Amino acid sequence: MDGLIEVYLGVDVGSVSTNVVVIDKNMRVLSKRYLPTAGRPIEAVKQGLAEVGEEIGSRVKILGAGTTGSGRYLTGNMIGADVIRNEITAQATAAAAIDPTVDTIFEIGGQDSKYISLRDGAVVDFEMNKACAAGTGSFLEEQLNGSASVSSRSLRPGRSNQSRPAGSVSAAPCSWNLTSCTP
């Protein structure tokens, strides 16, 4: 095998972020990127693949690739994915692989929020918000950016205050603009 590490590539293209990850056979993360999609999913995927490739490309052999997210079909076709899965299936599979006893998943995405119920690693029920953007990542980011006391950038993965509750960085509660939803 010429000393190359056998790996799997995963790409999640959402409305707000694009995530690229490379894992080995033991599910150890060897490289990852979190990038803003910014309305340009193909460019975000290309950038993520280029950065990951630059970091570890010469040391790995990709055995398989999978895509998920709202851009899963476009991206799957672009990279020649072996597996294309919806977010509910992808999240349930990942959660059960990490913790076989997991029974509930809440996911806040850029355009929707999801509740997923699992039994013995299988999805038995799920719900998604459909009529209102409140509670989604885009809505929460908009609300946080409108508040002088909390910046959404400070709450993104890898930030130093990630372990602190958001309320602890605010001198006063923010005013939620709940007029964004229509009945």
N, C-alpha and C positions, 0 to 999 in steps of 0.2 A: 504494500500500500504506500510505499515511498515515504512513510512517516507522516502522512497527512491525517488529520483528525477528521473522522466521519461526523457530519453535522446535519442538522435540519434547519431550514430557513422559514421563518414566519413573518408575514406582513399583514398588518391591520390598518386599513385605510378608512378613517372616519371623517366626518364633516369638519372636525376641529383639529384632530391630530392624526399623524401617520406614524406607526410604530414598526420598526424592523428589528427582528431578533434572530440570533443564531444560537442554537443549543446543541450540546453533544448528546450521545446516546443515553447518558445518565441525567438528562434534563438540566445540566449546568449551563447557565448563560455565559457564552463566550464573548458576545458583543451585542449591543443594542443601541438603538437610536430612537428618540422621541422628537418628532419634528412637527411644526404646524403645517396642516394641509393647505391652508390659505387659499382655498378654491382652486388649487392646482395639484390634484392628486398624483398625476404622472410625474411631475417635477419633484414632488416630495418623495415619492418612491425611488426615483432615480438618485436623488441626493442621499437618501438613507442607504441604498444599496452600495453606492460609491464609497461612502464613509466606512461602512462595515467591511466592504471589500478591501479598502486601503488598510484597515486595521488588522484583519486576520485572513484575507483572501488567499495569501500564499501558503497558509498553514492548514487549510481545510479542504475537504471534499464534500460537496453538498449531495446528500443521498435523497433528499426530498424537500419539497417546498409546499407551503400551504398559505392560503389567504382567507381573510375574514373582513368584516366591516362593510360599510355601505359601498365601498369601492372594490369589493372582493372579486367581482367578475372581470372588471376592467383590468385590475392588477393581476389576477390569476392568469388571464390570457397573455398579458404582457410578459410575465416572468416564466410562463410555462408551468404553472402550479400543478402538483399532483393531486392536491385536495383543495376544494373551495367550500367553506362552511359558513353558515349564517352565524351571527354573534351569539345567539342563544346556545347553539350546539357547541361552539368553540369555548365559550365561557364555562359551560357545564362540564365539558370534557377536561378542561384545565383544572377547574376547581376540584373535581373528583380525583384527578391524578395527584394533586397536591395533598388533599385530605379526603380520603374515601368516606368519611362520616359527614361531610358537608351536606346540609339539606336546604339552605337558603342562599340565594345570591341577589344582591341589589347592585345594579349597574347604572351609573349616571353618564350617559353619552352626550355628545354635542347636540343631537337633535331629538333624542328620546331618552326615557328612563325605563329600566326593566326590572321586574321581579321574576325570579326563576326559582321554582321549587323542585328539589331533587329527592329521589328515594333510591337508595342503593346505586347511586351514580347515574341514574337515568332521569331525564326531565319528565315530571308528572304534571306540571302546570307552569304557566307563565302569563304575565300581564305586561303590557306596554302602554304608556300614556300615548294618546292619539290626538286629542283635541287641543292641547295646550302645551306651550313650551316651558311653562314654569316647572322647575325641578330638573331641567336639563343642564348640561355643562355650559352651553352657550348662554342660556338665561342667567345662570349663576355668575358666570364670568362678567356679563354685562352689568349685573347688579353690583358685584364687587368692584368693578372698575369705576362705577359711579359713586362709590363711597371713598371718602378721603382717608378713612382709617384702615382699610384693608386692600391690598393689591392682589389680584388673581395671580400675578407672577410669583408672589411670595408663597403661594399655595401649591405650585406645580411640583411634580416629583423632583427630588434632588435638592430642594431648597433647604436652607439651614433651619427654618422655623417649622418644617413639616411636622415635627413631633408635637408642636404646641397646638392646642385647639384654636381655631380661627378667632373665636371670641376673646381669647386672651391677648390678642394684638390690637384690639379695638378699645379706644377710650370711651366710646359711646356706641350703642347699637346703630346699625345702618338702617336707613329707611328703604324698605323694599318697594320697588315700583311694580305692584301687582296689576297694573292696568294693562300689561302686555298681553294678557289672556282675554279671549272673547268667550262669552258663555256658549 
